[in-house]
Amino acid sequence: GPWFLTHLTTSLVLPLAFTHALPIGMTLRQTPLAWFWILLAAATAGVIAARLANLAGWRTRAHEVTGVRPLTAEVVELTLRPLGRVMAPDLGQFVYVRRRRAGSQRPYSVAGYDEADGRLSLAAKVDQGFSGELRHVRPGERLYLDGPYGVFSQEALRTNRPIVMAAGGIGITVFTRLIEYLERRADRPAYLFYGNGRADGIAYRQELDALNHVTVVHVLSDQDDYGGEKGYITLDLMGRHLRHPVGQCEFLLCGPSVMTRKLERQLLDAGVPDGQIHHELFGF
């Protein structure tokens, strides 16, 4: 996407700046600062070389697809078995996935992880581009993973405040492991507000509806005959279900950017400290 291309091309700006500045900068070359500039240029070159090697796949780890499970008509879950050194992703982390060791890549949240054998699961909305290719992945195929990365939810978990999660569509994947963890923490109040268009678009519905401790509220925007909450996730809607003042909660948001921005603004206007609002954007 545009963000990814911009991120890659900006890596070319620094070496051009160093190459340009040292030959024409007479003042720079005649002072001890020239050595600092050379060291900084060398460090930058090392970082760029590492990035290029990473793009070539030197850090990827091969995994075998052992299971493909449709979650909805548009979302598929892949289960992957490590073929070498296992990963150990923390809650809320993601990995980059490639179909070839040096091919294009996309980030996906780790939706499940088995500490016993290192198996992990990813879920993707198989609409177009790279994610669309995952619709055709079959058991036995190899995928190449790089990671894990990210710190989403870690800061919130270091507190004792109630956890309020707001997910939109495929944004649920960043929460699935966290929900499993919170379900076992009876001393930690936890809520999930999950927005979708229709009931048949709810990923992991069976698992979510089986929860006892985590309060789950489904919000549907395109199903008039639904008996629960309809429309979109808002602070007013959440307030009807929260048993704690909003200022005492930690909020974790992941969904379409318009949803995330609106909720952040509503929470800030309600006096929730900025440090208690955390979001994960997936516009890649």
C-alpha positions in Angstrom: 0.0 0.0 0.0 1.0 3.7 -0.1 2.2 3.7 3.5 4.5 0.8 2.9 6.0 2.2 -0.2 6.5 5.6 1.5 8.2 3.8 4.4 10.6 2.0 2.0 11.5 5.0 -0.2 12.3 7.3 2.7 15.2 4.9 3.5 16.9 6.4 0.4 16.8 9.9 1.6 19.5 9.6 4.3 22.3 8.2 2.1 21.6 10.9 -0.4 21.8 13.5 2.3 25.2 12.2 3.5 26.6 11.9 0.0 25.5 15.5 -0.8 26.6 17.1 2.5 30.2 15.8 2.9 31.7 16.8 -0.5 30.1 20.3 -0.6 30.3 21.1 3.1 33.7 22.9 3.4 33.1 23.8 7.1 32.1 20.3 7.9 35.2 18.7 6.3 37.6 21.1 8.1 36.4 20.3 11.7 36.3 17.2 13.9 32.6 17.0 13.1 33.5 15.4 9.8 34.5 12.2 11.7 31.1 12.2 13.5 29.4 12.7 10.1 31.3 9.8 8.6 30.5 7.5 11.6 26.8 8.5 11.4 26.9 7.8 7.6 28.4 4.4 8.3 25.8 3.5 10.9 23.1 4.6 8.5 24.6 2.4 5.8 24.6 -0.5 8.1 20.9 0.0 9.0 20.0 0.2 5.3 22.0 -2.9 4.5 20.1 -4.8 7.3 16.8 -3.6 5.9 17.7 -4.8 2.4 18.8 -8.1 3.8 15.5 -8.4 5.6 13.6 -7.6 2.4 15.6 -10.5 0.8 14.3 -12.8 3.6 17.3 -13.5 5.7 15.3 -13.2 9.0 12.2 -15.1 7.9 11.3 -18.5 9.4 9.6 -21.2 7.4 6.2 -22.5 8.7 4.0 -25.2 7.3 0.3 -24.6 7.0 -1.5 -27.3 8.9 -5.0 -26.0 8.9 -7.3 -23.7 7.0 -10.6 -22.7 8.7 -13.1 -20.3 7.2 -14.4 -18.0 10.0 -16.8 -16.1 7.8 -17.4 -15.8 4.1 -14.6 -13.2 4.0 -12.3 -14.3 6.8 -10.0 -17.3 6.9 -7.8 -18.6 9.7 -4.5 -20.3 9.0 -2.8 -22.6 11.5 1.0 -22.7 11.0 3.6 -25.2 12.4 7.2 -23.9 12.7 9.8 -25.9 10.6 12.7 -24.5 12.6 13.2 -22.2 15.5 9.9 -21.3 17.0 8.6 -17.8 17.7 7.3 -16.7 21.1 4.9 -13.8 20.4 3.6 -11.7 23.3 0.0 -10.7 23.5 -1.0 -8.2 20.9 2.0 -8.8 18.6 2.0 -9.3 14.9 4.2 -11.0 12.2 5.0 -10.3 8.6 3.9 -13.1 6.3 5.3 -14.0 2.8 4.4 -16.8 0.4 8.0 -16.8 -0.8 11.1 -16.1 1.2 11.9 -12.9 -0.7 8.4 -12.0 -1.9 6.0 -9.3 -0.9 4.8 -9.3 2.7 1.9 -8.2 4.9 1.6 -7.9 8.7 -1.0 -10.0 10.5 -1.8 -10.2 14.2 -1.1 -13.5 15.9 -4.6 -14.7 16.7 -3.5 -17.8 18.5 -0.3 -19.4 19.9 0.5 -22.8 21.4 3.4 -22.6 23.7 3.8 -26.4 23.7 4.8 -26.7 20.0 5.1 -23.2 18.7 2.1 -23.4 16.4 0.4 -20.1 15.8 -2.7 -19.0 13.9 -3.4 -15.9 11.8 -6.7 -14.6 10.4 -7.1 -12.5 7.3 -9.9 -10.9 5.4 -9.3 -12.5 2.0 -10.6 -9.6 -0.1 -7.8 -8.5 -2.5 -4.1 -8.2 -3.0 -1.9 -10.3 -0.7 -4.7 -11.2 1.6 -6.7 -12.4 -1.3 -3.9 -14.9 -2.1 -4.4 -16.5 1.3 -7.8 -17.8 0.1 -5.9 -20.2 -2.0 -3.4 -21.4 0.6 -3.8 -25.1 1.4 -2.4 -27.4 4.2 1.2 -28.5 3.4 2.2 -25.2 1.8 5.0 -23.2 3.3 4.8 -19.6 4.4 7.6 -17.4 5.7 7.2 -15.3 8.8 9.2 -12.5 10.2 8.7 -11.2 13.7 7.2 -11.0 16.1 6.7 -7.2 16.4 4.6 -4.7 18.3 3.7 -3.8 21.9 -0.1 -3.3 21.6 -1.9 -4.0 25.0 1.4 -4.3 27.0 1.1 -0.9 28.6 -2.5 -1.4 29.5 -1.8 -4.8 31.1 0.8 -3.3 33.4 -2.1 -1.6 35.2 -5.0 -3.0 37.3 -7.7 -1.0 35.5 -10.6 -2.6 33.8 -9.9 -3.4 30.1 -12.3 -2.2 27.5 -11.7 -3.5 24.0 -13.3 -2.0 20.8 -12.9 -4.0 17.6 -14.2 -3.5 14.1 -14.3 -6.3 11.6 -11.0 -8.1 11.2 -9.6 -5.9 14.0 -10.8 -8.7 16.3 -7.6 -10.7 15.6 -5.4 -8.4 17.7 -7.6 -9.2 20.7 -8.2 -13.0 20.5 -5.2 -14.0 22.6 -5.8 -11.1 25.0 -9.4 -12.2 25.5 -8.2 -15.8 26.3 -5.8 -14.3 28.9 -8.5 -12.0 30.4 -11.0 -14.8 30.6 -8.7 -16.5 33.1 -8.3 -13.3 35.1 -11.5 -13.2 37.2 -10.0 -10.4 39.2 -9.7 -8.1 36.1 -13.0 -6.7 34.7 -12.9 -6.9 30.9 -15.3 -5.9 28.1 -15.3 -6.4 24.3 -17.4 -4.3 21.9 -17.3 -5.9 18.5 -18.7 -4.1 15.5 -19.7 -5.8 12.2 -22.2 -5.3 9.4 -24.2 -8.5 9.9 -24.2 -11.4 12.3 -22.8 -13.7 9.7 -19.7 -11.5 9.5 -18.7 -12.0 13.2 -15.4 -13.8 13.3 -14.7 -16.2 16.2 -18.4 -15.9 17.2 -18.6 -19.4 18.8 -15.5 -18.7 20.9 -16.7 -15.2 21.9 -20.2 -16.4 22.9 -18.8 -19.1 25.1 -17.0 -16.6 27.3 -18.1 -16.2 30.9 -15.9 -13.5 32.4 -15.3 -11.2 29.5 -18.4 -9.2 28.7 -19.0 -9.3 25.0 -21.3 -6.8 23.2 -21.9 -7.3 19.5 -22.8 -4.2 17.5 -24.3 -4.6 14.0 -24.7 -1.7 11.6 -26.5 -3.4 8.7 -29.1 -5.8 10.2 -32.4 -4.3 11.2 -33.8 -7.5 12.6 -30.9 -7.9 15.1 -32.1 -7.8 18.7 -28.9 -6.4 20.2 -27.0 -3.2 19.8 -27.3 -1.7 16.3 -25.3 1.1 14.6 -21.7 1.8 15.5 -19.6 1.6 18.6 -19.7 4.9 20.4 -18.9 6.1 23.9 -22.6 6.4 24.7 -23.1 2.8 23.6 -20.2 1.5 25.7 -21.5 3.5 28.7 -24.7 1.5 28.7 -22.8 -1.7 29.4 -19.8 -0.6 31.5 -20.0 -1.1 35.2 -17.1 1.3 35.8 -16.5 5.0 35.2 -14.8 5.5 31.8 -12.0 7.5 33.5 -11.0 4.4 35.4 -10.6 2.1 32.4 -7.9 1.2 29.9 -9.2 1.4 26.3 -7.8 -0.7 23.5 -9.1 0.2 20.0 -8.5 -1.7 16.7 -10.7 -1.3 13.6 -11.2 1.0 10.6 -9.4 4.3 11.1 -12.7 6.3 11.1 -13.9 4.2 14.0 -10.7 4.5 15.9 -10.4 8.3 15.4 -14.0 8.9 16.5 -13.7 6.8 19.6 -10.4 8.4 20.6 -12.0 11.9 20.3 -15.1 10.9 22.3 -12.9 9.4 25.1 -10.7 12.4 25.3 -13.7 14.8 25.3 -15.1 12.7 28.2 -11.9 13.3 30.2 -10.2 9.9 29.7 -6.4 10.5 30.0 -4.6 10.1 26.7 -2.3 7.5 28.4 -5.3 5.2 29.0 -6.2 5.1 25.3 -4.3 2.7 23.0 -4.9 1.9 19.4 -3.6 -0.4 16.7 -4.0 0.7 13.1 -4.0 -1.7 10.2 -4.1 0.5 7.2 -1.1 -1.1 5.5 
